[in-house]
């Protein structure tokens, strides 16, 4: 009867783990990808959005809202009133105030607790 050492068994087990094949269908090279886009843009690869609408928390609404908020802040700095901004963007005064406050909060440093 031949006795094997535990170290040799561990070495063989490690070699088997490193040599296991990956499933062939799991490799991206064998994936057929059709760039069909979405209802926002017909092609993912040439989409003008900074992030995919499906990757962004809140989806397309959050992306468009962030863009609108940046425009509100820029126009407010140019001197437009809250009422003018509200009318121009078709939102409530409260929405304008929220956008301005959010921009202020991002500009100020974090307070220590």
KOLDO-30436 format. One line per 8 residues: their letters; for each residue z, y, x of N, C-alpha, C, CB. Coordinates in steps of 0.2 Angstrom, whole numbers. Glycine has a CB too. Layout:
<recs>
a> Z:Y:X:Z:Y:X:Z:Y:X:Z:Y:X ~ ...
</recs>
This chain:
<recs>
xxxxxxxx> 0:-6:4:0:0:0:0:6:4:6:0:-5 ~ -5:11:3:-5:17:7:-1:23:3:-13:19:7 ~ 3:26:7:7:32:5:4:38:7:14:31:7 ~ 3:43:2:0:49:3:5:54:3:-6:51:-2 ~ 4:59:7:9:65:8:8:70:2:9:68:15 ~ 13:73:0:12:78:-5:8:84:-3:19:80:-8 ~ 9:86:3:5:91:6:-3:90:5:6:93:13 ~ -5:84:6:-12:82:6:-14:82:-1:-13:75:9
xxxxxxxx> -10:80:-6:-12:80:-13:-13:87:-15:-6:77:-17 ~ -8:92:-13:-9:99:-15:-15:102:-12:-3:103:-13 ~ -17:100:-6:-23:103:-3:-29:100:-7:-24:100:4 ~ -29:94:-9:-35:91:-13:-35:95:-19:-35:84:-13 ~ -30:96:-23:-30:99:-29:-32:106:-29:-23:99:-32 ~ -31:110:-23:-33:116:-22:-40:117:-21:-29:120:-16 ~ -43:112:-17:-50:111:-16:-54:110:-23:-52:106:-11 ~ -51:106:-27:-55:104:-33:-55:111:-38:-51:99:-37
xxxxxxxx> -49:114:-38:-49:120:-42:-54:126:-39:-42:124:-41 ~ -55:126:-33:-60:131:-31:-67:129:-31:-59:133:-23 ~ -68:123:-32:-75:120:-33:-78:119:-40:-76:114:-29 ~ -73:120:-45:-75:119:-52:-81:124:-54:-69:120:-57 ~ -86:122:-57:-91:126:-59:-90:130:-65:-97:121:-61 ~ -92:136:-65:-92:140:-71:-97:138:-76:-92:148:-69 ~ -95:139:-82:-100:137:-87:-107:141:-86:-98:139:-94 ~ -112:138:-87:-119:142:-86:-120:147:-91:-124:136:-86
xxxxxxxx> -118:146:-97:-119:151:-102:-115:157:-102:-119:147:-109 ~ -110:157:-97:-105:162:-97:-107:168:-92:-98:160:-95 ~ -112:166:-88:-115:171:-84:-119:176:-87:-119:167:-78 ~ -118:183:-85:-122:188:-88:-130:188:-86:-119:195:-86 ~ -131:184:-81:-138:184:-79:-142:180:-84:-139:181:-72 ~ -139:176:-88:-142:171:-93:-141:174:-100:-140:164:-92 ~ -140:180:-101:-139:183:-107:-145:187:-109:-132:188:-107 ~ -147:187:-115:-153:191:-117:-150:197:-120:-157:187:-122
xxxxxxxx> -151:203:-118:-148:209:-121:-154:213:-124:-145:213:-115 ~ -153:215:-130:-158:219:-133:-155:226:-134:-161:216:-140 ~ -158:231:-132:-155:238:-132:-157:240:-139:-157:242:-127 ~ -153:239:-144:-155:241:-151:-151:247:-153:-153:235:-156 ~ -146:249:-149:-143:256:-151:-138:255:-157:-148:261:-152 ~ -137:260:-160:-133:261:-166:-136:266:-171:-126:262:-165 ~ -133:268:-176:-135:273:-181:-135:280:-178:-131:273:-187 ~ -132:281:-172:-132:287:-169:-138:288:-165:-125:288:-165
xxxxxxxx> -140:283:-161:-145:284:-156:-149:277:-156:-143:286:-149 ~ -155:277:-155:-159:270:-155:-158:266:-149:-166:272:-156 ~ -156:269:-143:-155:265:-137:-148:267:-134:-161:267:-132 ~ -145:262:-132:-138:262:-129:-139:265:-122:-134:256:-128 ~ -144:263:-118:-145:265:-111:-147:273:-111:-151:261:-108 ~ -150:276:-116:-152:283:-115:-148:287:-120:-159:284:-117 ~ -142:285:-123:-138:288:-128:-135:294:-125:-132:283:-131 ~ -135:300:-128:-132:306:-126:-124:307:-126:-135:312:-130
xxxxxxxx> -121:302:-130:-114:302:-130:-111:301:-123:-111:297:-136 ~ -105:304:-122:-102:303:-115:-99:296:-115:-96:308:-114 ~ -97:293:-121:-94:286:-121:-97:283:-127:-86:286:-121 ~ -97:276:-127:-100:273:-133:-95:274:-139:-101:265:-132 ~ -98:275:-145:-94:276:-151:-89:271:-152:-99:278:-157 ~ -91:265:-150:-87:259:-152:-81:258:-146:-91:253:-152 ~ -82:261:-141:-77:261:-135:-72:267:-136:-80:261:-129 ~ -74:272:-140:-69:278:-141:-64:276:-146:-73:284:-142
xxxxxxxx> -58:277:-145:-53:277:-151:-55:282:-156:-46:278:-148 ~ -55:280:-162:-57:285:-167:-65:285:-168:-55:292:-165 ~ -69:282:-164:-76:281:-165:-79:288:-165:-77:279:-172 ~ -85:288:-168:-89:294:-168:-86:300:-170:-96:293:-172 ~ -82:300:-175:-78:305:-178:-74:309:-173:-74:303:-184 ~ -71:305:-168:-67:308:-163:-71:311:-158:-62:302:-160 ~ -77:308:-156:-81:311:-151:-84:318:-154:-87:306:-150 ~ -86:318:-160:-89:324:-163:-84:329:-164:-93:323:-169
xxxxxxxx> -78:327:-166:-72:332:-167:-70:335:-160:-66:328:-170 ~ -70:331:-155:-68:334:-148:-73:339:-146:-68:328:-143 ~ -80:338:-147:-85:343:-145:-84:349:-149:-92:340:-147 ~ -83:348:-156:-82:354:-160:-76:358:-158:-81:352:-168 ~ -70:355:-156:-64:358:-154:-65:362:-147:-59:353:-153 ~ -69:359:-143:-71:363:-137:-75:369:-138:-75:359:-132 ~ -79:369:-143:-83:375:-145:-79:380:-149:-89:373:-150 ~ -74:378:-153:-69:382:-156:-65:386:-151:-65:378:-161
xxxxxxxx> -63:383:-146:-59:386:-141:-63:391:-137:-56:381:-136 ~ -69:389:-135:-74:394:-131:-75:400:-135:-80:390:-129 ~ -77:399:-142:-78:405:-146:-72:409:-147:-81:403:-153 ~ -66:406:-148:-60:410:-149:-59:414:-142:-54:406:-150 ~ -60:412:-137:-60:416:-130:-65:421:-130:-61:411:-124 ~ -70:421:-134:-75:426:-134:-73:431:-139:-82:423:-136 ~ -68:430:-143:-65:435:-148:-66:434:-155:-68:442:-146 ~ -69:428:-157:-70:427:-164:-63:426:-167:-74:421:-165
xxxxxxxx> -63:428:-174:-56:427:-177:-56:420:-180:-56:432:-183 ~ -50:418:-182:-48:412:-185:-53:411:-191:-41:411:-187 ~ -53:416:-195:-58:416:-201:-65:414:-200:-57:422:-206 ~ -67:418:-195:-74:417:-193:-76:410:-190:-76:422:-187 ~ -71:407:-186:-72:401:-184:-72:396:-189:-66:399:-178 ~ -67:397:-194:-66:392:-200:-73:392:-204:-61:394:-204 ~ -76:398:-205:-82:398:-209:-88:395:-205:-84:405:-211 ~ -88:397:-198:-94:394:-194:-94:387:-194:-93:397:-187
xxxxxxxx> -88:383:-193:-88:376:-192:-87:372:-199:-83:374:-187 ~ -86:376:-204:-85:373:-211:-78:369:-211:-90:368:-212 ~ -73:371:-208:-66:368:-208:-61:373:-210:-65:365:-200 ~ -55:370:-211:-50:374:-214:-47:378:-208:-44:370:-217 ~ -43:383:-209:-40:387:-204:-35:383:-200:-36:393:-208 ~ -32:378:-204:-27:374:-201:-30:370:-195:-24:369:-206 ~ -36:367:-196:-40:364:-191:-42:368:-185:-47:361:-195 ~ -43:374:-186:-45:379:-181:-38:379:-177:-47:386:-183
xxxxxxxx> -32:380:-180:-26:381:-176:-24:375:-173:-21:383:-181 ~ -26:369:-176:-25:363:-172:-29:362:-166:-26:357:-177 ~ -35:364:-166:-39:363:-160:-37:368:-155:-47:365:-162 ~ -35:374:-157:-32:379:-152:-26:377:-149:-31:386:-155 ~ -21:374:-153:-15:371:-150:-16:365:-146:-10:369:-156 ~ -20:361:-147:-22:355:-143:-24:358:-136:-27:351:-146 ~ -29:363:-136:-31:365:-130:-25:368:-126:-37:370:-131 ~ -21:372:-129:-15:375:-126:-11:370:-123:-11:380:-131
xxxxxxxx> -9:364:-126:-5:359:-124:-8:356:-118:-4:354:-130 ~ -15:355:-118:-18:352:-112:-17:356:-106:-25:350:-113 ~ -17:363:-107:-17:368:-101:-10:369:-98:-20:374:-104 ~ -5:368:-102:2:369:-100:4:363:-96:7:371:-105 ~ 8:364:-91:11:358:-88:16:354:-92:14:360:-81 ~ 17:348:-90:22:343:-94:29:346:-93:21:336:-92 ~ 33:346:-98:40:348:-97:44:342:-96:42:352:-104 ~ 49:343:-91:54:338:-89:58:337:-95:58:340:-83
x> 60:330:-97:65:329:-102:72:331:-100:64:322:-104
</recs>
